[in-house]
Amino acid sequence: GMYYMTCSVKTVESVNYNTKIFTLELPGASHMVVPTGHHVRVKAKDRQGEWVERSYTPVLPLVDSYHSEGAEVKLMVKLYSNGDMSSILSSLQTGDTAKLSLPMGNFNASLLDTSDHVILIAAGSGFTPMIKLIRKVCLRNCEIDMNQTTIKVLFFNKTVEDILWWDKLQSLSEQSPNFTVEHILSRGGSDWTGTRGRVSRDVLQDHMSPFTDNQLICVCGPTEFTQLTISILLDMGFSENNIHAFE
């Protein structure tokens, strides 16, 4: 079976009206750095004493230096009113425990160093795997003068309130000339001046340059979103080898 560590909840912070960041402290002297693009399984007991399991991709601050990596794991979790795991997690408080697996995943993070252009297409909480990718590329761009990687996020949400880390993405795009974010809302209010709609060939063509071989495109969101996005990209002439889908 899978190996799990019992972690204790250190802090719970709200991100928006339905999303929280749980900081889980690893037991004793345990140390675990989750590779970029990899996820962990979380296991917790519900009120009936049954185990519930879900996969989450740990997050880090977008740019700030972060010293506790390895001793703790931060999970950004969207809580659904009818979700089994959501009802367990939303009742977790400091000092409660949850079980965490070792990291798993098949993302090759070295692709971030060898690609000239990285395009991240995310819907809703599908943004979470993208956070460490953004961090890695932007931190590397800070270290090198030449051949910096451009990184662009196409972030699909229903409303402005649904956008995770809007302000952090905004300030990063102001600080980093090679980082841009485009918000696309399916239910933007009357005051929304940005792009409207859902993922479509028109929207992607408006915001992506034509295919070149040194591009990496990562997609994450609900299954239907991911499947649709990939089929549109292939239809537009992008190569399967340059596309990575996060489950």
C-alpha positions in Angstrom: 0.0 0.0 0.0 0.9 3.6 0.1 2.9 5.2 2.8 1.2 8.0 4.7 2.5 10.4 7.3 0.3 11.9 10.0 0.6 15.6 9.8 -0.9 18.3 12.1 -2.7 21.4 10.9 -0.5 24.4 11.6 -2.6 27.2 10.1 -5.8 27.6 8.0 -6.1 30.8 5.9 -8.9 31.9 3.6 -8.0 32.7 0.0 -11.5 33.7 -1.1 -15.1 32.8 -0.3 -14.7 29.1 -1.0 -11.0 28.3 -0.9 -8.5 27.9 1.9 -4.8 27.2 2.4 -4.0 24.5 4.9 -0.5 24.4 6.2 0.3 20.9 7.4 3.3 20.3 9.6 5.2 17.0 9.0 5.8 14.8 12.0 9.0 15.0 14.0 12.1 15.4 11.9 10.4 14.3 8.7 11.5 16.3 5.6 9.7 16.3 2.3 10.1 18.6 -0.7 7.3 18.0 -3.2 8.8 18.4 -6.8 7.3 21.0 -9.0 4.2 19.7 -10.8 3.8 16.7 -8.4 0.9 16.1 -6.0 0.2 14.3 -2.7 -2.7 12.2 -1.6 -4.5 13.5 1.5 -6.4 11.0 3.7 -8.8 12.0 6.5 -11.7 10.4 8.5 -15.2 11.6 8.1 -17.8 11.8 10.8 -18.7 8.1 10.4 -15.1 7.2 10.8 -14.6 6.3 7.1 -11.4 7.3 5.3 -11.7 9.7 2.5 -8.9 10.4 0.0 -8.2 13.2 -2.5 -5.1 14.4 -4.5 -3.9 18.0 -4.1 -0.9 19.8 -5.5 1.0 21.7 -2.8 1.5 25.4 -3.3 4.2 27.9 -2.3 4.2 31.7 -2.2 4.4 33.0 -5.8 7.7 34.9 -5.3 8.6 35.4 -1.6 11.5 33.4 -0.3 10.0 30.5 1.7 12.0 28.9 4.5 9.8 26.2 5.9 9.6 24.2 2.6 10.4 20.6 3.5 9.1 20.8 7.1 5.6 21.7 6.1 3.2 21.4 3.1 0.7 24.0 2.0 -2.5 22.9 0.2 -4.8 25.3 -1.5 -8.2 23.6 -1.4 -11.5 24.7 -3.0 -14.2 23.6 -0.6 -17.5 22.3 -2.1 -20.7 22.5 -0.1 -21.5 18.8 -1.0 -18.0 17.4 -1.1 -16.9 14.5 1.2 -13.4 15.7 1.6 -14.5 19.4 1.7 -16.8 18.8 4.7 -13.9 17.1 6.6 -11.3 19.8 5.7 -13.6 22.8 6.4 -14.0 21.6 9.9 -10.2 21.2 10.5 -8.6 23.5 13.0 -5.1 24.1 14.2 -3.8 21.0 15.9 -6.1 18.5 14.0 -4.4 15.8 12.0 -4.6 14.5 8.4 -2.5 11.9 6.6 -0.3 12.8 3.7 1.3 10.5 1.1 4.7 10.8 -0.5 4.8 13.0 -3.7 3.6 11.5 -7.0 3.3 12.7 -10.5 5.0 12.5 -13.9 5.7 16.2 -14.7 9.2 16.8 -15.9 10.2 20.2 -14.4 13.3 20.5 -16.5 11.0 21.4 -19.4 10.5 24.7 -17.7 14.2 25.5 -18.1 14.4 24.4 -21.7 11.3 26.1 -23.1 11.3 29.7 -24.3 7.6 30.1 -23.8 5.5 28.6 -21.1 1.7 28.9 -21.4 -0.5 27.8 -18.4 -4.2 27.3 -19.1 -6.1 26.9 -15.9 -9.8 26.8 -14.9 -10.8 27.5 -11.3 -8.8 25.4 -8.7 -6.8 24.0 -11.7 -4.7 27.0 -10.9 -3.0 25.3 -8.0 -0.5 23.1 -9.9 0.5 26.2 -11.9 1.6 28.2 -8.8 5.0 26.4 -8.4 5.6 26.5 -12.2 5.1 30.2 -12.1 7.4 30.5 -9.1 10.1 28.3 -10.7 10.2 30.2 -14.0 10.1 33.7 -12.4 12.8 32.9 -9.8 15.0 31.5 -12.6 14.3 34.6 -14.8 15.6 36.7 -11.9 18.9 34.8 -11.9 19.7 35.0 -15.6 20.0 38.1 -17.9 19.7 36.4 -21.2 17.2 34.1 -22.8 14.5 34.5 -20.1 11.5 32.3 -20.4 8.2 34.1 -21.1 5.3 32.7 -19.0 1.7 33.4 -19.6 -1.4 32.3 -17.6 -4.8 32.1 -19.2 -7.0 31.8 -16.2 -10.7 30.8 -16.7 -13.2 31.5 -13.9 -16.9 32.2 -13.5 -16.7 35.6 -11.7 -14.1 37.9 -10.3 -14.7 36.5 -6.8 -13.7 33.1 -8.0 -10.2 34.2 -9.1 -7.6 32.8 -6.8 -4.7 35.1 -5.9 -5.9 37.9 -8.2 -3.8 40.5 -6.4 -0.7 38.3 -6.2 -0.9 37.6 -9.9 -1.4 41.3 -10.6 1.6 42.4 -8.6 3.8 39.7 -10.1 2.9 40.8 -13.6 3.8 44.3 -12.7 7.2 43.2 -11.3 8.1 40.7 -14.0 8.2 41.8 -17.6 8.1 38.2 -18.8 5.1 37.2 -16.9 1.5 38.0 -18.1 -1.9 36.8 -16.9 -5.1 37.0 -18.8 -8.4 36.5 -17.0 -11.3 35.1 -18.9 -14.7 35.1 -17.1 -17.8 33.2 -18.1 -20.0 35.3 -15.8 -18.2 38.6 -15.5 -20.4 41.4 -14.1 -21.4 44.5 -16.1 -18.2 46.2 -14.8 -15.9 43.5 -16.1 -13.8 45.0 -18.9 -11.6 41.9 -19.5 -12.2 38.9 -21.8 -15.5 37.1 -21.5 -16.4 33.6 -22.4 -15.3 30.0 -21.9 -12.4 28.1 -23.4 -12.8 28.1 -27.2 -10.7 28.2 -30.3 -11.3 32.0 -30.6 -10.2 32.7 -27.1 -7.1 30.6 -27.3 -6.1 32.1 -30.7 -6.6 35.6 -29.4 -4.2 35.0 -26.5 -1.6 32.5 -27.8 1.1 32.9 -30.5 1.2 30.2 -33.2 3.0 27.0 -32.3 6.8 26.8 -32.1 8.7 23.9 -30.9 10.2 25.5 -27.8 6.9 26.0 -26.1 5.5 24.2 -23.1 1.7 24.3 -22.6 0.2 23.0 -19.3 -3.5 22.6 -18.8 -5.4 21.9 -15.6 -9.1 22.2 -14.6 -12.2 20.0 -14.5 -11.9 17.0 -16.8 -14.1 18.3 -19.5 -12.2 21.6 -19.6 -8.9 19.8 -19.9 -10.1 17.5 -22.6 -11.7 20.3 -24.6 -8.7 22.5 -24.3 -6.3 19.8 -25.5 -8.5 18.9 -28.5 -8.7 22.6 -29.5 -4.9 23.0 -29.1 -4.2 19.9 -31.3 -6.7 21.3 -33.8 -4.8 24.6 -33.8 -1.6 22.7 -34.8 0.1 22.4 -31.4 2.0 19.2 -30.8 1.1 16.6 -28.1 4.7 16.5 -27.1 4.5 20.1 -26.0 1.3 19.8 -23.9 1.1 18.5 -20.3 -2.2 17.9 -18.6 -2.4 17.9 -14.8 -5.1 15.5 -13.6 
